[in-house]
Amino acid sequence: MFEWIGWTATAIFAGSYFCKQPRTLRLLQALSASLWISYGLIIGALPVVAANVAVAALAIYTSRRQRDESKRKSVEGEGSYNEIDARS
């Protein structure tokens, strides 16, 4: 009855590999892992739940880390332009 949740999670996870942006890939993997967690809880499969808690947590962590690094590089880049403008 709830098998559609597992199949949907599988389709999202497989489709995530077609993403060109790493952040999108990780967010889709986190979404599919969340669906797998729900499915695992419904069918009482704790190994499915545990494995996908780890996948979701790592996907979210690496996505946030990448976002923070991008913001930091953007701010650092702005600082160097401001220094050049100030000298002119």
C-alpha positions in Angstrom: 0.0 0.0 0.0 2.8 2.5 0.9 5.2 1.1 -1.7 4.7 4.2 -3.8 6.7 6.2 -1.2 9.7 3.9 -1.7 9.4 4.1 -5.5 9.0 7.9 -5.4 12.2 8.1 -3.2 14.0 5.8 -5.6 13.0 7.9 -8.7 14.0 11.2 -7.0 17.3 9.8 -5.9 18.1 8.3 -9.3 17.0 11.6 -11.0 19.3 13.6 -8.8 22.3 12.3 -10.7 21.2 14.3 -13.7 21.6 17.6 -11.8 24.4 19.8 -12.9 24.5 21.9 -9.7 25.9 20.0 -6.7 23.6 21.9 -4.3 20.5 20.7 -6.3 21.8 17.1 -6.3 22.3 17.1 -2.5 18.9 18.7 -1.9 17.2 16.1 -4.0 19.1 13.4 -2.3 18.1 14.8 1.1 14.4 14.8 -0.1 14.6 11.2 -1.3 16.3 10.1 2.0 13.5 11.8 3.9 10.9 9.8 1.9 12.9 6.6 2.5 12.9 7.5 6.3 9.1 7.8 6.2 8.8 4.5 4.3 11.2 2.7 6.6 9.2 3.9 9.6 5.9 2.8 8.1 7.2 -0.7 7.3 9.2 -1.0 10.5 12.6 -1.3 8.8 15.0 0.4 11.2 18.1 -0.2 8.9 16.4 1.7 6.1 15.6 4.5 8.6 19.2 4.6 10.0 20.9 4.6 6.6 18.7 7.4 5.3 19.0 9.5 8.4 22.8 9.4 7.7 22.3 10.2 4.0 19.9 13.1 4.7 22.1 14.6 7.4 25.3 14.4 5.2 23.4 15.8 2.1 22.1 18.7 4.2 25.5 19.3 5.9 27.5 19.3 2.7 24.9 21.5 0.9 25.1 24.1 3.7 28.8 23.9 3.9 29.1 24.6 0.1 26.6 27.5 0.5 28.6 29.0 3.3 31.9 28.7 1.4 30.2 30.4 -1.6 29.0 33.3 0.5 32.5 33.6 2.1 34.2 33.7 -1.3 31.6 36.3 -2.5 32.3 38.5 0.5 36.0 38.1 0.2 35.8 39.0 -3.5 33.7 42.1 -2.7 36.4 43.2 -0.2 39.1 43.1 -2.8 37.1 45.2 -5.2 36.4 47.7 -2.5 40.1 48.0 -1.7 40.8 48.7 -5.4 38.1 51.3 -5.7 39.3 53.0 -2.5 42.8 53.4 -4.0 41.5 55.0 -7.2 
